[in-house]
Amino acid sequence: MTDTSEMMTIEEMEKKYEGYWVLIGEPVVDDMQRLLAGRVLFHSTDRDEVYRKVGEYPPGHYGYRSFVPWPKDMEFLL
């Protein structure tokens, strides 16, 4: 789904788009390049659909974020 949303914080996006992948325009980052805010341009439950959607926008700075919960039996290793 395409959005024309106002500037939102990551926390606001997480509440509104729980279970979705989002494409974020006009990303605001801190000095450690952590995504803090932006405009949700598109969201979908399909990650690949979000990745393809970025090709429809002019060159620029964009961010992606997943608000899909991790499966309980999944482990993350660094």
N, C-alpha and C positions, 0 to 999 in steps of 0.2 A: 504494500500500500504506500502511496506517495503522501507525504506530509508537507505542509507549509507552516510549520510550527514556529513559534517564537523561540527566542534563546532560552535554553533550559540547562540546568545543572545536571551532572551525571546522576545525582541522587533522585532528581525529579524524573529523569528518563527511566531509571530503574523501576520506579513505582508505576509509571504509566505504560511501559513496554515490557513488563515481566513476561518471559517466555519468548521474546523476539530477538532477532539480530537487527541492529540499526546502522544506517549510514548517516554520518554526522557531518554537516557542512559548517564552515566557519569555526573550526575547533579552537577552543581556548585551552592552552596547556600551561603548566607551571614550569619552573626552571629545570625540573627533572623530566620534562616532556610527558607528564601524566595528564591525561585528558580530564578536564574539569567541567567543561560546558560546551555547548554548540547548538546547532539547529538540526533537528531530525528531518532528513530529506526523504528517507524511505525506511520502511521496516517490514520484516517478513519472518516467518518461522523457518524459512529455507535460507541457510547461509549463502549458498551459491547464487541464489537470486539477488541477494544484496550485493555480492561481489560483482555480478554482471551489471547491475544498475549504475554503478559509478561511471561506466563508459558513456552514459547518456548525459553526463554533466561536463561542462567545460573544464579544461585543466585547472587544477588548483589544489588546495589542501583539504583533505577529507579524513575522517576517522571512522572506524568500525567499532562496535561494541556488542557483545553478546550478553543478554540478560536472561539466557536460558540456564536453568539450574543444572549443576553437575549431578550426574547419577550418583546415588549414595554409595555404590560399590566401586566407584572410580577413584584411582589414586593419581596424584600429581607429583612427579619427581623432578627435581632440579639437578 
